[in-house]
Amino acid sequence: MLAKVWKKVCVGILIFACLFNVVSKLVHKISFNKEILSSAQYMYKQYKYEKEENVIE
């Protein structure tokens, strides 16, 4: 009897933790535009560095 109660409590905690994780990821999600912009800036800096170091010819 006690094992069934603990099992239900643990399943409830697990479901709550999963839902909390999903909601927190949705709330703190970076917008697509910001992600693309930061990626383009990184690629441009990398290109400038390689061009200055004559890695790309």
N, C-alpha and C positions, 0 to 999 in steps of 0.2 A: 504493500500500500504506500509506504513512504517513498519507495523507489519510483513509483509512477508519478508522485507529486514532484519529486526532484527532476525527473525527466521532463515534465511539462514546464517547469520553471527554467530549466536549462535551454529548452527549445525556444521558449519565449525570449530569453535573453539573447540567444543567437539570432533570432529573427529581428529583434530590435537593433542589434549591432549591425546587421547587414543593411537594414533600411537607413540607419544613421550614416553609414559609410556612403551609400549611394546618394543620399540627399546632400551630404557635405561635398561630394565631388561635383554634383550639379551646381551647387551654389558657388563654388570657387573655380569653376571652369573658365579657362582663358578663352576669349573670343577668337574666332577664326582669323579675323583681320589682324589682330595683334600678333598672333602666332606666325602668320605669313610675313608680316612686316619685320619681325625680329629675325626670322630665317633669312630673308633677303638681305638684311643688314649684315648678318654674319657672313653670308656668302660673298658679299661685296668686299668686306674687310679682308677675307681670306684671299680673294682674287688680287686685291691691291698688294697684300703682303707677298704673294707668290710672284707678282709682276716685278716688284722692287728687288726681290732676291733672285730674279732671273730663273726661277724654277720652271715657268712656262715660257716657251719660246715660239 
